[in-house]
Amino acid sequence: MAGGEIRLGVIGMGRRNMASTLTLLPREPGLRYRITAACASRVQDIEQTARSFAVPWWTDDYRALARRPDVDVVCVFSPDHLHFEHCREALRQGKHVVCTKPMVTGLADARELVALVRSRKVKFLVGQTMRFDRQFLAARKHLDDGDLGTPIALESHYVHDMRPVFKATPWRRAVPQDLMFGGCVHCIDVLRALGGEIESVHAVANRGGLQAEFTDNRPGQIRVVLDGRAGQEPDVTSFEPERDLSACGHGATVIRHMRHFQECLDTGNEPSPGVLDGAKSVAVGVAAWESIRTGRSVQPAEVD
Amino acid sequence: MAARRPLRIGLAGIAALYWPVCIAEGVGARRDAKLTSYAALGVSPSVIRDHLGMLPEEFARRYGLTGYDSVEDMLRAEDLDAVALCTRHTEHADWVQRIAPQGKNIFIAKTFTTTMADADRICAAEKRHGIRVAVGPSARHLPWFMAAKRCVDAGRIGTPFSMHVAHHHGTIDVFDTADFYRDPREGGPELSLGWYLVDLVLHFMQRPVTGVSATYGTFTTPGSPFMDCGKMTFRLEGGAMASCDMYFCNRFEFPGWEMEIVGEKGAILVRQSLGDPSGTKVTLATAAGRRDLPLPARGPHWELFWIDDFNASRAPSLSTDHAREVTRICLAARDSARASARRK
């Protein structure tokens, strides 16, 4: 694999889910990825999907995929509650892993994956791709350049109209996502990426007030504004929304994310966010649920 | 019909950094009110200078006021309609109890009180003596929040169920080291900045707060006895939620106010801008799209709105019962931050 082709086996391959963005990779200059195997639970669907993406081998048995010698990296895009067993199987087979968020939804599972990655000496990248969105990269640069000084407060919002997502991934209705890990984990990861480790969590939650559409869903301009500096005009970085052919519109971000992973495979550096990042985000989510239940501040559990 | 005379106001207490000058300047620009006098309340000229930035004589000369030592002397000599209290926060209830029997309306410059017992004393004195007590200022009278409230009241976003508001302020360094504001017994930013935010939550959400969680930290003012960055989260009746950020730590120009309020039919986003040439924006987002709302041309002066209320002989737009509730919530937030636990 060093310097050569990086062969991907994709668990949870669908024509319209996030896994489909991986099919953009072989066309990207400098990337050496090729999808050699695909897996999904419904065999008829996976055959059709694999053929449409020219993937040469497909299965409905994730263990068979993980065993294949022509797979270097297992990419897990299955429903959230299956991430653990799919990642564990891949790691047991000595494969590198890319796992879409959330890494897992429980502390014990998170700890086991951390231990497995270390013992197998493989690379593990968590698909918290927002770190690789241009607006967060721009914010990161402002922080790294010292434009804000030492950050003392961070705020992260995530608002998502999920209806199109439910259509593309109907499992979310059959096995409803845990909101903390399915949604809030985006904010948790961004806060961790920009602000550092989270020492305590205080959370409240609400259920189901939103009934009607209120977003116009039209693409808008994205702006990163560095404001408030004494005597200086605001520094505004504007982006037009990235357009690509991927089903979820995240293709360009996924390409940056996977370019980072390729660099880690080539250099031996640890991916970021890695398995420990994923585990720590899970610990924050678990602490948040406990805080919601108890009304107390909760320290995230150790996962290292 | 004879024109109504301007509301005659006297200041009780001038040993304060902001309010005496704010009221003197603000009233001086109005025709419907006149600041006639002040009572120093036994505070020495040197202490007044430390707080006010000038000696009482200079203050009197600059604004054309008659100075008295005691509030009783001022009330006897001046034909006042209202007294504006600019004393230590811990003394507000005592002064209300002394002034209320004279039948004068009273404005209390926030912080309202630092204890619930004091709040109860003020509410009781107001009712017993049939006067009106106003508390302020209130950010609800700022044009961008007025525009947002008008939109909420018109039902454009449906029933609000979530709200976030942030207020960016300077630092405690504006207060002289001898200023009473630095005395933790006077409540600090937990009550003085919390006042604005909790008032806005109650104003916009129109539901009682049933639970409070708060986290406070001190970052840019290590010598401060107070937090300089605070986050409060509220559970409201019916399951609605609100959160507030208060920054008492900014040493740079920064938008003073931000808010988002979400209902089942839409959302309103407010961003006050000081430096961005695009200006302050109040944006309504609904199924029909996004549009910026016009700001009202004028409304009540956000710091002197109580003059309108007193002149119109109507109940103040911020009542003492409301101020009591705001204080209760701010105190619960402080308690929550200390205990790292939610408070009712």
Boltz contact constraints between the chains, C-beta under 6 A:
constraints:
  - contact:
      token1: [A, 152]
      token2: [B, 219]
      max_distance: 6.0
  - contact:
      token1: [A, 152]
      token2: [B, 229]
      max_distance: 6.0
  - contact:
      token1: [A, 153]
      token2: [B, 229]
      max_distance: 6.0
  - contact:
      token1: [A, 202]
      token2: [B, 213]
      max_distance: 6.0
  - contact:
      token1: [A, 202]
      token2: [B, 215]
      max_distance: 6.0
  - contact:
      token1: [A, 204]
      token2: [B, 233]
      max_distance: 6.0
  - contact:
      token1: [A, 204]
      token2: [B, 235]
      max_distance: 6.0
  - contact:
      token1: [A, 204]
      token2: [B, 241]
      max_distance: 6.0
  - contact:
      token1: [A, 206]
      token2: [B, 239]
      max_distance: 6.0
  - contact:
      token1: [A, 206]
      token2: [B, 241]
      max_distance: 6.0
  - contact:
      token1: [A, 209]
      token2: [B, 161]
      max_distance: 6.0
  - contact:
      token1: [A, 210]
      token2: [B, 264]
      max_distance: 6.0
  - contact:
      token1: [A, 211]
      token2: [B, 264]
      max_distance: 6.0
  - contact:
      token1: [A, 212]
      token2: [B, 264]
      max_distance: 6.0
  - contact:
      token1: [A, 212]
      token2: [B, 265]
      max_distance: 6.0
  - contact:
      token1: [A, 213]
      token2: [B, 287]
      max_distance: 6.0
  - contact:
      token1: [A, 214]
      token2: [B, 266]
      max_distance: 6.0
  - contact:
      token1: [A, 214]
      token2: [B, 267]
      max_distance: 6.0
  - contact:
      token1: [A, 214]
      token2: [B, 285]
      max_distance: 6.0
  - contact:
      token1: [A, 214]
      token2: [B, 286]
      max_distance: 6.0
  - contact:
      token1: [A, 214]
      token2: [B, 287]
      max_distance: 6.0
  - contact:
      token1: [A, 216]
      token2: [B, 289]
      max_distance: 6.0
  - contact:
      token1: [A, 228]
      token2: [B, 252]
      max_distance: 6.0
  - contact:
      token1: [A, 228]
      token2: [B, 253]
      max_distance: 6.0
  - contact:
      token1: [A, 228]
      token2: [B, 254]
      max_distance: 6.0
  - contact:
      token1: [A, 229]
      token2: [B, 252]
      max_distance: 6.0
  - contact:
      token1: [A, 230]
      token2: [B, 252]
      max_distance: 6.0
  - contact:
      token1: [A, 234]
      token2: [B, 275]
      max_distance: 6.0
  - contact:
      token1: [A, 234]
      token2: [B, 276]
      max_distance: 6.0
  - contact:
      token1: [A, 295]
      token2: [B, 342]
      max_distance: 6.0
  - contact:
      token1: [A, 296]
      token2: [B, 341]
      max_distance: 6.0
  - contact:
      token1: [A, 297]
      token2: [B, 340]
      max_distance: 6.0
